[in-house]
């Protein structure tokens, strides 16, 4: 069975992640390293930012903790971006 993917949503998550990473002024390697070291879990932000793979809610929670934002605030930003992508 084929896994469902909402590519517009994945793109919005990708763009939100990139925005928050820019605000924190860190690159992908720094995010990966910090989360791996602090949480002792495998993490690869590039998989999120390519917008090709589904993302688990647990992974998004780790990312939000890293960016020091709530999951709901992150998803609000994702929704704003997704709505702007719809109008293009």
ChimeraX commands (.cxc) that place a marker at each C-alpha (Angstrom):
marker #1 position 0.00,0.00,0.00 radius 0.5
marker #1 position 1.26,3.48,-0.88 radius 0.5
marker #1 position 1.77,5.96,1.93 radius 0.5
marker #1 position -0.26,9.17,1.56 radius 0.5
marker #1 position 1.77,12.37,1.29 radius 0.5
marker #1 position 0.41,15.90,1.27 radius 0.5
marker #1 position 3.24,17.59,-0.60 radius 0.5
marker #1 position 1.96,21.13,-0.02 radius 0.5
marker #1 position 1.87,20.47,3.73 radius 0.5
marker #1 position 5.34,18.91,3.64 radius 0.5
marker #1 position 6.62,21.97,1.75 radius 0.5
marker #1 position 5.06,24.27,4.34 radius 0.5
marker #1 position 6.70,22.30,7.17 radius 0.5
marker #1 position 9.99,22.51,5.30 radius 0.5
marker #1 position 9.73,26.27,4.86 radius 0.5
marker #1 position 8.71,26.83,8.49 radius 0.5
marker #1 position 11.68,24.76,9.65 radius 0.5
marker #1 position 14.02,26.82,7.48 radius 0.5
marker #1 position 12.53,30.05,8.83 radius 0.5
marker #1 position 12.99,29.04,12.45 radius 0.5
marker #1 position 16.49,27.78,11.71 radius 0.5
marker #1 position 17.35,31.17,10.17 radius 0.5
marker #1 position 15.92,32.97,13.22 radius 0.5
marker #1 position 18.12,30.83,15.48 radius 0.5
marker #1 position 21.01,31.40,13.05 radius 0.5
marker #1 position 22.04,27.74,12.82 radius 0.5
marker #1 position 22.72,25.42,9.91 radius 0.5
marker #1 position 21.42,21.89,9.40 radius 0.5
marker #1 position 24.55,20.28,10.81 radius 0.5
marker #1 position 24.27,22.27,14.04 radius 0.5
marker #1 position 20.62,21.33,14.49 radius 0.5
marker #1 position 21.35,17.65,13.84 radius 0.5
marker #1 position 24.30,17.61,16.23 radius 0.5
marker #1 position 22.55,19.50,19.03 radius 0.5
marker #1 position 19.44,17.31,18.96 radius 0.5
marker #1 position 21.48,14.09,18.71 radius 0.5
marker #1 position 23.68,15.11,21.63 radius 0.5
marker #1 position 20.96,16.50,23.88 radius 0.5
marker #1 position 18.21,13.96,23.21 radius 0.5
marker #1 position 20.34,10.93,22.31 radius 0.5
marker #1 position 18.23,10.19,19.23 radius 0.5
marker #1 position 18.95,9.97,15.52 radius 0.5
marker #1 position 17.85,13.19,13.84 radius 0.5
marker #1 position 18.30,14.57,10.33 radius 0.5
marker #1 position 16.67,17.92,9.60 radius 0.5
marker #1 position 17.54,17.58,5.91 radius 0.5
marker #1 position 14.85,14.92,5.62 radius 0.5
marker #1 position 12.31,17.44,6.85 radius 0.5
marker #1 position 13.59,20.30,4.74 radius 0.5
marker #1 position 13.57,18.38,1.45 radius 0.5
marker #1 position 9.77,18.03,1.82 radius 0.5
marker #1 position 9.79,14.52,0.37 radius 0.5
marker #1 position 9.13,12.43,3.48 radius 0.5
marker #1 position 6.32,12.37,6.00 radius 0.5
marker #1 position 7.34,13.68,9.41 radius 0.5
marker #1 position 6.22,12.16,12.70 radius 0.5
marker #1 position 4.64,14.36,15.33 radius 0.5
marker #1 position 7.38,13.22,17.74 radius 0.5
marker #1 position 10.05,14.51,15.37 radius 0.5
marker #1 position 8.24,17.82,15.03 radius 0.5
marker #1 position 8.07,18.06,18.83 radius 0.5
marker #1 position 11.84,17.58,19.06 radius 0.5
marker #1 position 12.33,20.29,16.48 radius 0.5
marker #1 position 10.01,22.67,18.31 radius 0.5
marker #1 position 11.81,22.06,21.60 radius 0.5
marker #1 position 15.06,22.89,19.84 radius 0.5
marker #1 position 13.62,26.12,18.39 radius 0.5
marker #1 position 12.05,26.90,21.80 radius 0.5
marker #1 position 8.55,27.26,20.39 radius 0.5
marker #1 position 5.35,25.38,21.02 radius 0.5
marker #1 position 4.17,22.76,18.59 radius 0.5
marker #1 position 0.95,24.74,18.17 radius 0.5
marker #1 position 2.87,27.91,17.22 radius 0.5
marker #1 position 4.92,25.94,14.73 radius 0.5
marker #1 position 1.79,24.45,13.18 radius 0.5
marker #1 position 0.14,27.89,13.02 radius 0.5
marker #1 position 3.09,29.09,10.97 radius 0.5
marker #1 position 2.89,25.96,8.81 radius 0.5
marker #1 position -0.79,26.69,8.19 radius 0.5
marker #1 position -0.01,30.28,7.17 radius 0.5
marker #1 position 2.65,29.10,4.74 radius 0.5
marker #1 position 0.41,26.35,3.38 radius 0.5
marker #1 position -2.38,28.87,2.74 radius 0.5
marker #1 position 0.04,31.13,0.88 radius 0.5
marker #1 position 1.13,28.16,-1.25 radius 0.5
marker #1 position -2.51,27.45,-2.14 radius 0.5
marker #1 position -2.89,30.92,-3.60 radius 0.5
marker #1 position 0.09,30.53,-5.93 radius 0.5
marker link #1:1,2 radius 0.2
marker link #1:2,3 radius 0.2
marker link #1:3,4 radius 0.2
marker link #1:4,5 radius 0.2
marker link #1:5,6 radius 0.2
marker link #1:6,7 radius 0.2
marker link #1:7,8 radius 0.2
marker link #1:8,9 radius 0.2
marker link #1:9,10 radius 0.2
marker link #1:10,11 radius 0.2
marker link #1:11,12 radius 0.2
marker link #1:12,13 radius 0.2
marker link #1:13,14 radius 0.2
marker link #1:14,15 radius 0.2
marker link #1:15,16 radius 0.2
marker link #1:16,17 radius 0.2
marker link #1:17,18 radius 0.2
marker link #1:18,19 radius 0.2
marker link #1:19,20 radius 0.2
marker link #1:20,21 radius 0.2
marker link #1:21,22 radius 0.2
marker link #1:22,23 radius 0.2
marker link #1:23,24 radius 0.2
marker link #1:24,25 radius 0.2
marker link #1:25,26 radius 0.2
marker link #1:26,27 radius 0.2
marker link #1:27,28 radius 0.2
marker link #1:28,29 radius 0.2
marker link #1:29,30 radius 0.2
marker link #1:30,31 radius 0.2
marker link #1:31,32 radius 0.2
marker link #1:32,33 radius 0.2
marker link #1:33,34 radius 0.2
marker link #1:34,35 radius 0.2
marker link #1:35,36 radius 0.2
marker link #1:36,37 radius 0.2
marker link #1:37,38 radius 0.2
marker link #1:38,39 radius 0.2
marker link #1:39,40 radius 0.2
marker link #1:40,41 radius 0.2
marker link #1:41,42 radius 0.2
marker link #1:42,43 radius 0.2
marker link #1:43,44 radius 0.2
marker link #1:44,45 radius 0.2
marker link #1:45,46 radius 0.2
marker link #1:46,47 radius 0.2
marker link #1:47,48 radius 0.2
marker link #1:48,49 radius 0.2
marker link #1:49,50 radius 0.2
marker link #1:50,51 radius 0.2
marker link #1:51,52 radius 0.2
marker link #1:52,53 radius 0.2
marker link #1:53,54 radius 0.2
marker link #1:54,55 radius 0.2
marker link #1:55,56 radius 0.2
marker link #1:56,57 radius 0.2
marker link #1:57,58 radius 0.2
marker link #1:58,59 radius 0.2
marker link #1:59,60 radius 0.2
marker link #1:60,61 radius 0.2
marker link #1:61,62 radius 0.2
marker link #1:62,63 radius 0.2
marker link #1:63,64 radius 0.2
marker link #1:64,65 radius 0.2
marker link #1:65,66 radius 0.2
marker link #1:66,67 radius 0.2
marker link #1:67,68 radius 0.2
marker link #1:68,69 radius 0.2
marker link #1:69,70 radius 0.2
marker link #1:70,71 radius 0.2
marker link #1:71,72 radius 0.2
marker link #1:72,73 radius 0.2
marker link #1:73,74 radius 0.2
marker link #1:74,75 radius 0.2
marker link #1:75,76 radius 0.2
marker link #1:76,77 radius 0.2
marker link #1:77,78 radius 0.2
marker link #1:78,79 radius 0.2
marker link #1:79,80 radius 0.2
marker link #1:80,81 radius 0.2
marker link #1:81,82 radius 0.2
marker link #1:82,83 radius 0.2
marker link #1:83,84 radius 0.2
marker link #1:84,85 radius 0.2
marker link #1:85,86 radius 0.2
marker link #1:86,87 radius 0.2
marker link #1:87,88 radius 0.2
view
